[in-house]
Amino acid sequence: MELAGALQLGELAAAFAALPVFPLFDTAYFIVSVLYLKYEPGAVEMSRKSPFASWLCAMLHCFGSYILAGLLLGEPPIEYFSNNSSVILATAVWYLIFFCPMNLFYKCVSFLPLKLVFVAMKEVVRVRKMAAGVHHAHHRYHHGWFVMVATGWVKGSGVALLSNFEQLLRGVWKPETNEILHMSFPTKASLYGTVLFTLQQTHWLPISEANLIFFFTMFMIVCKVFMTATHSHASPFAPVENFLCPVFFGSVSSGHTSHHHDHQHGASHEVSHPPPPPAKSKEELNEGTRKRKAKKAE
């Protein structure tokens, strides 16, 4: 009975991995990506003032992962734009979300129950892109583990990694929002998932690619749908990271920081309020008095 269940699960995973993502899942991916662009402050005003800049930002949100992966592998970064069907579909989604009369399309796709469906479908595309990126890099660099991880990672989170460049197109410069410094959950999950796909591709992880795609997609769907439904930004990896990071990488010493702060505060206090000069002795005072009297006599 257990063997039959395992065989059915394997068949389900294989059928799921072979499921085509175009056009249904890609449409959901474009809808969620352009929705996130519209949520950015000033994005709607920019679409009215400069529709071309808005369209470029939307294309980065939709195809940024392919552009960055192409740069890493020495391929033309604009090559994916030769896929006319995907570009036209993404452009149609952008136009409807930003310029549909009475905002009808935006109101429909941002309706929370429907939006959760689109978010789940987007994670299907994300994991598929990660697996494809690792497979592509493995074909080019058979023993390049780090190349596989890097390629799969940017395939899964390239839009976030290009966020600073996309902000420049909108006339915004916020270097403190660098995704490398402050990784969001999708970026971290893409990195961890890509490591798993790399281990599977190099036969260090005893699981089929179809099963790994299926299980990791389910994990991503559950996490992202829950976070979107509850408007939460807390990472599910936080408890494990909070436990492991101080062990392996250490933590900032609060005592050293406060001591350093006190030292700086004391130094600045000394600079702003120099110590009073030493008191003069009785002989120095008498000598000064005699000099003043002599000067008056002269």
C-alpha positions as CSV (number, residue, x, y, z in Angstrom):
1,M,0.0,0.0,0.0
2,E,2.8,2.4,0.9
3,L,4.6,1.5,-2.3
4,A,1.5,2.3,-4.3
5,G,1.2,5.6,-2.6
6,A,4.8,6.4,-3.3
7,L,4.3,5.6,-7.0
8,Q,1.3,7.8,-7.2
9,L,3.2,10.6,-5.6
10,G,6.0,10.2,-8.0
11,E,3.6,10.3,-10.9
12,L,1.9,13.4,-9.5
13,A,5.3,15.1,-9.1
14,A,6.3,14.1,-12.7
15,A,3.1,15.4,-14.1
16,F,3.4,18.6,-12.1
17,A,7.0,19.2,-13.3
18,A,5.9,18.7,-16.9
19,L,3.0,21.2,-16.6
20,P,3.5,24.0,-19.1
21,V,3.7,27.5,-17.6
22,F,2.8,29.5,-20.7
23,P,0.4,31.2,-20.9
24,L,-1.6,30.6,-17.7
25,F,1.1,30.6,-15.1
26,D,3.2,33.2,-16.9
27,T,0.1,35.5,-16.9
28,A,-0.2,35.2,-13.1
29,Y,3.5,35.8,-12.8
30,F,3.2,39.0,-14.8
31,I,0.1,40.2,-12.9
32,V,1.7,39.8,-9.5
33,S,5.0,41.4,-10.7
34,V,3.3,44.5,-12.2
35,L,1.1,44.8,-9.1
36,Y,4.2,45.1,-7.0
37,L,5.4,47.8,-9.3
38,K,2.2,49.7,-9.0
39,Y,2.5,49.5,-5.2
40,E,5.7,51.4,-5.3
41,P,5.4,55.1,-4.3
42,G,5.2,57.4,-7.3
43,A,4.7,54.5,-9.8
44,V,1.3,55.7,-10.9
45,E,2.4,59.3,-11.4
46,M,5.4,58.1,-13.4
47,S,3.2,56.0,-15.7
48,R,1.3,59.2,-16.5
49,K,4.4,61.4,-17.0
50,S,6.6,58.8,-18.7
51,P,4.7,55.7,-19.9
52,F,7.9,54.4,-21.6
53,A,9.9,54.5,-18.3
54,S,6.9,52.8,-16.6
55,W,6.9,50.1,-19.3
56,L,10.7,49.5,-18.9
57,C,10.2,49.1,-15.1
58,A,7.4,46.6,-15.8
59,M,9.6,44.6,-18.2
60,L,12.4,44.5,-15.5
61,H,9.9,43.2,-13.0
62,C,8.7,40.5,-15.4
63,F,12.0,39.6,-17.1
64,G,14.8,40.8,-14.8
65,S,15.8,37.3,-13.8
66,Y,16.4,36.4,-17.5
67,I,18.5,39.5,-18.0
68,L,20.7,39.0,-15.0
69,A,21.1,35.3,-15.8
70,G,22.2,36.1,-19.3
71,L,24.8,38.5,-18.0
72,L,26.2,35.9,-15.7
73,L,26.4,33.2,-18.4
74,G,27.9,35.5,-21.1
75,E,24.7,35.5,-23.2
76,P,22.9,38.5,-24.7
77,P,20.8,40.0,-21.8
78,I,18.2,41.0,-24.3
79,E,17.8,37.6,-25.8
80,Y,14.6,36.7,-24.0
81,F,12.9,39.7,-25.5
82,S,12.9,37.8,-28.8
83,N,10.1,35.8,-27.2
84,N,7.3,38.0,-28.7
85,S,4.4,36.2,-27.1
86,S,5.8,36.7,-23.5
87,V,6.7,40.3,-24.1
88,I,3.3,41.1,-25.7
89,L,1.5,39.3,-22.8
90,A,3.5,41.2,-20.2
91,T,2.9,44.5,-22.0
92,A,-0.9,43.8,-22.1
93,V,-0.8,43.1,-18.3
94,W,1.1,46.3,-17.7
95,Y,-1.3,48.4,-19.7
96,L,-4.4,46.9,-18.1
97,I,-3.1,47.4,-14.6
98,F,-2.1,51.0,-15.1
99,F,-4.4,52.3,-17.7
100,C,-7.6,50.3,-17.7
101,P,-10.7,52.6,-17.4
102,M,-11.9,53.1,-13.9
103,N,-9.1,50.8,-12.7
104,L,-11.4,47.8,-13.2
105,F,-8.6,45.3,-14.0
106,Y,-6.5,46.4,-11.1
107,K,-9.4,46.1,-8.7
108,C,-10.2,42.6,-9.9
109,V,-6.6,41.2,-9.7
110,S,-5.9,42.9,-6.4
111,F,-9.0,41.4,-4.8
112,L,-7.4,39.3,-2.1
113,P,-8.8,35.8,-2.8
114,L,-8.0,36.1,-6.5
115,K,-4.6,37.7,-5.7
116,L,-3.7,34.7,-3.5
117,V,-4.3,32.4,-6.4
118,F,-2.0,34.5,-8.6
119,V,0.7,34.5,-5.9
120,A,0.5,30.7,-5.7
121,M,0.8,30.5,-9.5
122,K,3.8,32.8,-9.5
123,E,5.7,30.6,-7.1
124,V,5.2,27.7,-9.5
125,V,7.0,29.8,-12.2
126,R,9.7,30.9,-9.7
127,V,10.7,27.4,-8.7
128,R,10.6,26.2,-12.3
129,K,12.9,29.0,-13.3
130,M,15.3,28.1,-10.5
131,A,15.5,24.5,-11.6
132,A,15.9,25.6,-15.2
133,G,18.7,28.0,-14.3
134,V,20.7,25.3,-12.4
135,H,20.2,22.8,-15.3
136,H,21.3,25.4,-17.8
137,A,24.5,26.3,-15.8
138,H,25.2,22.6,-15.2
139,H,25.1,22.0,-19.0
140,R,27.6,24.9,-19.5
141,Y,29.8,24.4,-16.5
142,H,29.5,20.7,-15.5
143,H,31.6,21.1,-12.3
144,G,30.8,24.7,-11.5
145,W,28.8,24.4,-8.4
146,F,29.0,28.2,-7.6
147,V,27.9,29.0,-11.1
148,M,24.9,26.8,-10.8
149,V,23.9,28.4,-7.5
150,A,24.4,31.9,-8.8
151,T,22.4,31.2,-12.0
152,G,19.6,29.5,-10.2
153,W,19.5,32.2,-7.6
154,V,19.2,35.1,-10.0
155,K,16.6,33.1,-12.0
156,G,14.5,32.9,-8.8
157,S,15.1,36.4,-7.5
158,G,16.6,38.5,-10.3
159,V,13.9,41.1,-10.0
160,A,14.7,41.8,-6.4
161,L,18.5,41.8,-7.1
162,L,17.9,44.5,-9.8
163,S,15.7,46.6,-7.6
164,N,18.2,49.4,-7.3
165,F,18.6,49.7,-11.0
166,E,14.8,49.6,-11.4
167,Q,14.5,52.4,-8.9
168,L,16.9,54.5,-10.9
169,L,14.5,54.3,-13.9
170,R,11.8,55.7,-11.6
171,G,14.1,58.5,-10.5
172,V,14.7,57.0,-7.0
173,W,18.0,56.3,-5.4
174,K,17.9,54.2,-2.2
175,P,21.1,52.3,-1.8
176,E,20.1,51.3,1.8
177,T,17.4,49.1,0.2
178,N,20.1,46.9,-1.4
179,E,18.6,43.3,-1.6
180,I,22.0,41.8,-0.7
181,L,22.1,43.7,2.5
182,H,18.5,43.1,3.4
183,M,17.3,39.9,1.8
184,S,13.6,39.4,1.6
185,F,12.0,35.9,2.0
186,P,11.8,35.2,-1.8
187,T,15.5,36.0,-2.2
188,K,16.5,33.8,0.7
189,A,14.2,31.0,-0.3
190,S,15.6,31.2,-3.9
191,L,19.1,30.9,-2.6
192,Y,18.4,28.0,-0.3
193,G,16.3,26.3,-2.9
194,T,19.0,26.7,-5.6
195,V,21.5,25.0,-3.3
196,L,19.1,22.0,-3.1
197,F,18.7,21.9,-6.9
198,T,22.5,22.1,-7.3
199,L,23.0,19.2,-4.9
200,Q,20.3,17.3,-6.8
201,Q,21.8,18.1,-10.2
202,T,25.3,16.9,-9.0
203,H,23.8,13.7,-7.6
204,W,24.6,14.6,-3.9
205,L,20.9,14.8,-3.0
206,P,19.1,11.4,-3.5
207,I,15.8,12.8,-4.9
208,S,14.5,13.2,-8.4
209,E,14.2,16.7,-9.9
210,A,10.5,16.3,-10.4
211,N,10.0,15.5,-6.7
212,L,12.2,18.3,-5.6
213,I,10.3,20.8,-7.8
214,F,7.0,19.5,-6.4
215,F,7.9,19.7,-2.7
216,F,9.8,23.0,-2.9
217,T,7.0,24.6,-4.9
218,M,4.5,23.5,-2.2
219,F,6.7,25.0,0.5
220,M,6.9,28.3,-1.4
221,I,3.2,28.4,-2.1
222,V,2.2,27.8,1.5
223,C,4.7,30.4,2.8
224,K,3.9,33.1,0.2
225,V,0.2,32.7,0.4
226,F,0.2,32.9,4.2
227,M,2.5,35.9,4.2
228,T,0.3,37.7,1.6
229,A,-2.9,36.9,3.3
230,T,-1.7,38.1,6.7
231,H,0.4,41.0,5.3
232,S,3.4,39.6,7.1
233,H,7.0,40.3,6.3
234,A,8.4,37.8,8.9
235,S,10.7,35.2,7.3
236,P,9.9,31.5,8.1
237,F,13.7,31.1,8.2
238,A,14.2,33.6,11.0
239,P,14.1,31.1,14.0
240,V,16.7,28.9,12.4
241,E,18.8,31.8,11.3
242,N,18.7,33.4,14.8
243,F,19.9,30.2,16.3
244,L,22.6,29.3,13.8
245,C,24.1,32.6,12.8
246,P,25.4,33.6,16.2
247,V,27.0,30.1,16.5
248,F,28.8,30.1,13.1
249,F,29.2,33.9,12.4
250,G,29.2,35.4,15.9
251,S,27.1,38.4,17.0
252,V,27.8,42.0,17.6
253,S,28.9,42.6,21.2
254,S,26.6,45.2,22.8
255,G,29.1,45.8,25.5
256,H,31.9,46.7,23.0
257,T,29.5,48.9,21.1
258,S,28.3,50.8,24.2
259,H,31.9,51.1,25.4
260,H,32.9,52.5,22.0
261,H,30.0,54.9,22.1
262,D,30.9,56.0,25.6
263,H,34.4,56.6,24.5
264,Q,33.3,58.6,21.5
265,H,30.9,60.6,23.7
266,G,33.6,61.3,26.3
267,A,36.0,62.4,23.6
268,S,33.5,64.8,22.1
269,H,32.6,66.1,25.5
270,E,36.3,66.8,26.2
271,V,36.6,68.6,22.8
272,S,33.6,70.8,23.4
273,H,34.4,71.5,27.0
274,P,38.1,71.8,27.5
275,P,39.4,71.5,31.1
276,P,39.9,74.8,32.9
277,P,43.5,76.1,33.1
278,P,45.4,75.4,36.3
279,A,45.1,77.9,39.1
280,K,47.9,80.4,39.4
281,S,50.2,80.3,42.5
282,K,50.4,83.2,45.0
283,E,53.8,84.3,43.7
284,E,52.5,84.5,40.1
285,L,49.6,86.6,41.2
286,N,51.9,89.0,43.1
287,E,54.2,89.2,40.1
288,G,51.3,90.1,37.9
289,T,50.2,92.9,40.3
290,R,53.7,94.4,40.4
291,K,53.8,94.5,36.6
292,R,50.5,96.3,36.3
293,K,51.5,98.8,38.8
294,A,54.8,99.4,37.0
295,K,53.0,99.9,33.7
296,K,50.6,102.4,35.3
297,A,53.6,104.4,36.7
298,E,55.2,104.5,33.3
